[in-house]
C-alpha cells in the first residue's frame, strides 16, 4: 500500500532523514521505533505531506505522491493522528469527531462511522457534549483517534498514541489499535514503547539518527540483540 524509497528530508538545513526506505502492506500494522530524534515523526509527516522530501519517492497504491497536497492525501485515505492529540479544546467531543468527516467520501458515511467510533470508545458517547479540553489525557487520545477514524482512513498513522498515559490506558489503546486493524484499516505506528509496539505489530522498522538500521517481522526483532541493547535495556 505504502512505499518510501530513499527518502531524504530536511528542516531548513538540518537533515532529518537519510535515504529511508520501507513499505507498509495492506491490512498490516507496521511499527516505527527508535529513540528521540530518530526520524519517526518526520517519516509520517513526509507520508502525510506535511514535510516535503528533497530526495526519494513516496508511493501510495503505486502512485507517486509528490504532487499530491496534504489535504488531498486525506481524501486518498491517508490519515494521521498527531503527537499531542491537537484537539479543539473549546469545541465539544462530538464537534471534534464530526470535524474528521470533512471529505465527501467520509461525509457520506458520517453517522455510521460515528456509531462505530462510539462503539470503540463508549466513554466518548458519555462525554459527547463535554468540551474536549476538559477530558482526561486518555479520553483526549481516544477522541483524537476517533476523529481520525471519522475520515474513514485506509492507512491510519499514529504518532506516539500512548505518550504520557497511565499503564492501564496504554494497554487499552494498543488493544483498540489491534481492533481497528482487524476491522480492515492498515496502521503505521510511531511508538517509543518498543516492547509493546513490537508485540502488537506484524513488522517493524528501527530508525536511528534518521537512518533505517533494522527491519523485519516484529516478533523476530524482539529477540534481536542489537535492539535489546539499544532500546530495551537488556
N, C-alpha and C positions, 0 to 999 in steps of 0.2 A: 504493500500500500504506500509506504513512505520510504524514500531512499535519499540519504545525504551522500554526496560524492565529493571528497576532497575539499570540504568547506573551510575557507579562511574567513574569520570575522574579526572586526575591529571596533573599538570605541575610541574615536579620534585616531591618535597614533598608536594606541595600545592594542596589540593583537591579543584577542581572547581565545580564538580557535585556530588550530594549525592543521589543515588538511584532514579534518574529521570526516570519517565515512562510517555509516551504519545504516541498517534498514529495520523497518517495523513491518511485520507481515500482518495480513488481515486477521482480525479476531484474536490477536495475542496481546499479552502485556509485556512490554519491554521496560526495564528499569535502567535509568541513567544514574549512576552512583559515582561518588568521589568526594574529596574534601571541599571545603570552601574555596571559591575562586577557581574551581577545576574546569569550568566552562559548561556546566549542566544547564543553568538557566539561559545562557546565551544560545545554546543549541536549540532549545524550544522556541526562543524568541526569533531565531532565524526561520524556523518552520512556520511560525505564525505570521511572519512578515514584519515584525517589529524591529528586527535588525537585518540589514541588507548585507549579504556576504560579498566580499571583494573577490573571492575565488571559489571555484567549485559550483556544484548544482544541487538544488533541492527538487526532487521529483515526487509527485503525488499521483498515484494511479498511472505512472509512466509519463506524466506531463510535467514539463519544467515550470516551476512556479515563479521564475524570475520576474515576469511581467504582471503577476497577479498581486493586487493590493491586499493589505491585511484583511479588510472587511470582506473582500471577495473570497478570501480563503475560508472565512466562516461559512459562507454560502456553499462552499465545496464540502463542508463537514469537518473542517479543522478548527477545534475549539480549545482554548487554553484557560485553565484556572490559575491565576497568577499567585505567586507567593504573597502572603499578607491579605489575601481574600478580596480586597478592593470592592467591598460592598458600598452602596449608597446609604450612609448611616441614618439619614433623616427621611428615608423612604421606608415603607413597611416591607415586611418579609415577602408578602405577595407581590408587591410592586417590583421588588428586586428580582424575583423569579420571572415575572412576566417580561421584564426587560430582556431576558435571554432569548425570547422568541421573537426576534426582530426581523428575521429573514422571511421571505414569502413562504418558503418550504416549512419553516418552523411554525409560523403563524397559523398555517392551515391545520396543524395538529396540536395547537396550543393547549386546549382543555384536556385532551387525552394525555399529553405529555405531563401536564401539571399533576394529574392524578397519579401518574407513575412516580413522579418525584416525591409526592407526599406519601406514597406507599413505602418508598425507600427511607424517608425521613419523617416519620409521623409527628415528631416534635414541631416541625415547620407548619403543620396544619394547626396545631395548638397556638402557634405564635404568629399566624398569618397576618394579623392586624397590628402586630407589635413593630416598633421601629427597629430596623436591622442593627443599628448601633448599640441597642440595649441588650442584644443577645450575648450569651457566653461565647468564649472562643471556639468551643466545639460546635455550637449551634451556628455560628457565623461560617465556619468551614462547610458545614452541611448546606447552608444557604448558597454559598459560592459554588459548590459542586452542583447543587440543584439548578442554579441559574445557567450554568454551562450545559446541563442536560436539556434544558428548555430549548436550546439551539439545535437539538437533535444531531449531536456530533456523530461522525463516523470514526474520527480519531480524537480522543479526549486526552489532552496533555495536562498533567497535574504537577504543579511546581511546589514542592515541599508541603503536601497537604496535612502532614501531622506535626508541623513545626509548632512548638510551644503548647501542645495538647497533653493532657493527663494520660497516663498509660492506658487506662480503660477506654478512653476515647480513641487512642491510636489504633487499638485493635478493632474498634467499631468502624473506623474509616477504612482500614485495609479490607475488612470483610465486605463493606459496601462496594469498594472498587472491584473486588472479586465478582460480586453480583452483577455490577454494571457490565463487566467484561463477559460474563456468562450470558447476558442478555443481548450480546452481539456487538458491543462497542469495543473497538481497538483502543488500547491505553498505552501512552508513553508517560512513564512515571519518573519524575525527578525527586530523589529522596536521599537524605543524609542518614536515615536509619537503615544502614546497609543490610543488616541481618534480616529485618522484616521485609525489606524490598526484594531481596533475593529469594526469600521463602514464597513470596506472592507471585513473582514474575515468571514468565516462561523463559525469557532470555534477558541478558543484562549486558550493558556496556559500561566500562570503567574509564572515567576521564581523569587525567592528571595534568594540571597546568596547561589546559587547552588541547591536550592530545589524547587520542584514544589509545589506552595501554593494554586493555584486556576486553574480550567479548566472548560470549558463548552461552550455553544453557545455564540458567541462573543457579540451579542446584549444584552444577559442577563447579561454578565459581565460588560457591560457599566453601568448598573444600580446597580452593587454591591457596597455597602457602603464601604467595605474594599478597593476595588480598587479605588474608588473615593478619599478616604482619602490619600492613599499611592502614587497614580500616577497621578491623575487628579487634585489634589489641591482643591478639593471641600469638 
